């Protein structure tokens, strides 16, 4: 007796004819899996409008984090080749230095702050 003879029998549907098999192409079209890039389908319509503020906030946070990381990389003192990130890093370092300078240089004493406010109002002391 031949081995596996039962497995190789022709598939017959209960109606009495040969059973149709689906082609590989049609099965792939039905599955439609995303292989590269996005892991989910992009939202459309009302859901896209709901997600817009979240996406904008995420992009802003990512942009800020990228600038901070590039500032650290540039300030390390090694040669840095990516010019766009290098420029962002230099600007971020300058921005941080300016904000620190404002905090240290600004009038921190109450009396000087009050005098400045009175000068703005037009009253001399």
C-alpha positions in Angstrom: 0.0 0.0 0.0 1.3 3.4 -1.0 2.0 5.7 1.9 -0.1 8.9 2.1 -2.7 7.7 -0.5 -5.5 9.1 1.6 -3.9 12.6 1.8 -3.5 12.9 -1.9 -7.2 12.3 -2.8 -8.9 15.0 -4.8 -10.9 17.5 -2.7 -14.6 17.2 -3.7 -17.2 19.5 -2.3 -20.5 18.1 -0.9 -22.3 19.4 -3.9 -20.5 16.8 -6.1 -18.0 19.0 -8.1 -14.4 19.9 -7.7 -13.7 22.5 -4.9 -12.4 25.8 -6.1 -9.2 27.0 -4.6 -8.3 30.7 -4.1 -5.2 32.1 -5.8 -2.4 33.4 -3.7 -2.9 36.9 -5.1 -6.5 37.1 -4.0 -5.6 35.9 -0.5 -2.9 38.6 -0.3 -5.3 41.3 -1.4 -7.7 40.3 1.3 -5.1 40.4 4.0 -3.5 43.7 3.0 -0.8 43.7 5.6 1.4 46.7 5.9 5.1 45.7 5.7 7.0 48.9 5.9 6.3 52.3 7.3 3.2 52.7 9.3 2.0 49.8 11.4 -1.6 51.0 11.3 -3.8 52.6 8.7 -4.0 56.4 8.7 -7.2 57.8 10.3 -9.6 59.5 8.0 -12.5 61.9 8.6 -13.7 62.7 12.1 -11.0 60.5 13.7 -8.3 62.4 11.9 -9.7 65.6 13.3 -9.7 64.2 16.8 -6.1 63.0 16.5 -4.8 66.3 14.9 -4.0 68.1 18.2 -2.4 65.0 19.6 -0.2 64.6 16.6 0.8 68.3 16.6 1.8 68.1 20.3 3.8 65.0 19.6 5.6 66.6 16.7 6.4 69.7 18.8 7.8 67.5 21.6 9.8 65.4 19.2 11.2 68.6 17.5 12.2 70.0 20.9 13.8 66.8 22.0 15.8 66.6 18.8 17.1 70.1 19.3 18.2 69.3 22.9 19.9 66.1 21.8 21.7 67.9 18.9 22.8 70.7 21.3 24.3 68.1 23.6 26.1 66.4 20.6 27.5 69.7 19.3 28.6 70.9 22.7 30.5 67.7 23.3 33.3 69.2 21.2 33.7 66.4 18.7 33.4 66.7 14.9 29.8 66.7 13.9 28.9 66.1 10.2 25.1 66.6 9.9 24.9 70.3 9.2 21.1 70.7 9.8 21.2 69.1 13.2 24.5 71.0 14.0 22.7 74.3 13.2 19.7 73.4 15.4 22.1 72.4 18.2 24.0 75.7 18.0 20.7 77.7 18.1 19.5 75.7 21.0 22.7 76.3 22.9 22.5 80.0 22.2 18.8 80.0 23.3 19.7 78.3 26.6 22.6 80.6 27.2 20.4 83.7 26.6 17.6 82.4 29.0 20.2 81.7 31.7 21.8 85.1 31.1 18.3 86.8 31.5 17.7 85.0 34.8 21.1 85.9 36.2 21.3 89.5 34.8 17.7 90.5 35.4 16.7 92.6 38.4 16.1 90.0 41.1 15.9 92.5 43.9 12.4 93.8 44.8 13.5 97.4 45.0 15.0 97.5 41.6 12.0 95.7 40.0 9.6 98.2 41.6 11.8 101.2 40.4 11.6 99.8 36.9 7.9 99.5 37.0 7.5 103.0 38.3 9.7 104.3 35.5 7.5 102.5 33.0 4.4 104.2 34.5 6.1 107.6 34.2 6.8 108.3 37.8 10.2 109.4 39.0 11.7 108.5 42.3 
